[in-house]
Amino acid sequence: MNNIFNYRIFLLLLRYILGGVFIYASIDKIQNPQEFSDLIDNFHITPITLNNIFALTLPWLELIIGFGLITGFFLEASLKIIILLLIWFIFILAQAVFRGIDTHCGCFKVGDGVENIDYKFLLIKRIFEDVVFLGMALILKFKAQFNKGK
């Protein structure tokens, strides 16, 4: 009984942490869509028109799915979207590192404005963070699949 209770608390904690991360990540981007669009452009993988569309929609999507994780509304859909987004984020950051693109990722704050920073190290750090977040999302996703049979 105690293990079941601890397991449920663990899963709830994962939901709250992951939901909070996505909500936090969305706030500065919602407030500064032009700066976020410029950061997206620095990755050199999409045309400027798509960068603008992404800069206007992605932060709101992050906010909605963050609330979805925390509240449990549309939990399955939120998890699927988060998993896809995290895979996409890992790809974008990894290609920037491999191509030698030295840029701020814009993951949480778009206007950091820090001088003399090692952006390659920061991008690699963000990749590892995204892998951890992806692991959390996969635990939540597959937990839901196992519980359907009970």
C-alpha positions in Angstrom: 0.0 0.0 0.0 2.8 2.4 0.9 4.6 1.6 -2.4 1.5 2.5 -4.4 1.1 5.7 -2.5 4.8 6.6 -3.0 4.5 5.7 -6.7 1.5 8.0 -7.2 3.3 10.8 -5.4 6.3 10.3 -7.6 4.2 10.4 -10.8 2.4 13.5 -9.6 5.7 15.2 -8.8 7.0 14.4 -12.3 3.8 15.9 -13.8 4.2 19.1 -11.6 7.9 19.5 -12.4 7.5 19.0 -16.1 4.4 21.1 -16.3 6.1 23.9 -14.3 9.2 23.8 -16.6 7.0 24.2 -19.7 5.0 27.0 -18.1 8.1 28.8 -17.0 9.7 28.3 -20.4 6.7 29.9 -22.1 6.4 33.1 -20.1 9.4 35.1 -21.4 8.8 33.9 -25.0 5.2 35.1 -24.8 6.3 38.5 -23.6 9.1 38.8 -26.3 8.0 37.1 -29.5 10.3 39.2 -31.7 13.4 38.3 -29.7 12.3 34.7 -29.7 11.8 34.7 -33.5 15.3 36.1 -33.8 16.7 33.3 -31.6 14.9 30.7 -33.7 16.4 32.3 -36.8 19.9 31.8 -35.4 19.5 28.1 -35.8 19.3 28.4 -39.6 16.8 25.6 -40.2 13.6 27.4 -41.0 12.6 30.4 -43.1 11.8 33.6 -41.3 8.1 33.3 -42.0 8.0 30.0 -40.1 10.2 31.5 -37.4 7.6 34.2 -36.8 4.8 31.7 -36.7 6.7 29.4 -34.3 7.6 32.4 -32.1 3.9 33.3 -31.8 2.5 29.8 -31.3 5.1 27.7 -29.6 5.1 29.6 -26.3 1.3 29.4 -26.0 1.4 25.7 -26.8 4.1 25.2 -24.0 1.8 27.1 -21.6 -1.3 25.1 -22.4 0.4 21.7 -22.2 2.2 22.8 -19.0 -1.2 23.5 -17.5 -2.5 20.3 -19.0 0.2 18.3 -17.1 -0.4 20.0 -13.8 -4.2 19.9 -13.9 -4.6 16.6 -15.6 -6.9 18.0 -18.3 -6.0 16.5 -21.7 -3.1 14.6 -20.0 -2.5 12.1 -22.7 -2.5 14.7 -25.5 -0.2 17.0 -23.4 2.2 14.1 -22.9 2.3 13.2 -26.6 2.9 16.8 -27.6 5.6 17.3 -24.9 7.4 14.1 -26.1 7.4 15.3 -29.7 8.5 18.8 -28.7 11.4 17.5 -26.6 12.6 15.2 -29.4 12.4 18.2 -31.7 14.3 20.5 -29.2 17.0 17.9 -28.8 17.4 17.6 -32.6 17.5 21.4 -33.0 20.1 21.9 -30.3 22.2 19.0 -31.4 22.3 20.1 -35.0 23.4 23.6 -33.8 26.3 22.0 -31.8 27.4 19.8 -34.6 27.2 22.6 -37.2 29.2 24.9 -34.9 26.4 27.4 -34.5 27.2 29.6 -31.5 23.9 30.9 -30.3 21.7 31.3 -27.2 19.0 28.6 -27.3 16.1 30.7 -26.0 14.9 27.8 -24.0 13.8 29.7 -21.0 14.8 33.3 -21.4 15.0 35.1 -24.7 16.8 38.3 -23.5 19.6 36.9 -21.3 22.2 39.3 -22.9 25.1 37.6 -21.1 28.4 38.5 -22.5 31.4 36.1 -22.8 29.4 33.0 -22.4 30.3 29.6 -23.8 27.1 29.0 -25.9 28.3 25.6 -27.1 28.5 24.4 -23.4 25.1 25.9 -22.8 23.5 24.1 -25.7 25.0 20.8 -24.6 23.7 21.4 -21.1 20.2 22.1 -22.5 20.4 18.9 -24.6 21.1 16.9 -21.4 18.3 18.7 -19.6 15.9 17.9 -22.5 16.9 14.3 -22.4 16.0 14.2 -18.6 12.7 15.9 -19.3 12.0 13.4 -22.1 12.7 10.6 -19.7 10.3 12.1 -17.3 7.6 12.4 -20.0 8.2 8.8 -21.2 7.7 7.5 -17.6 4.5 9.4 -17.4 3.3 8.3 -20.8 4.0 4.6 -20.4 2.6 4.6 -16.8 -0.6 5.7 -18.3 -0.5 2.8 -20.8 0.1 0.2 -18.1 -2.7 1.6 -15.9 -5.3 1.2 -18.7 -5.3 -2.5 -18.2 -6.1 -2.3 -14.5 
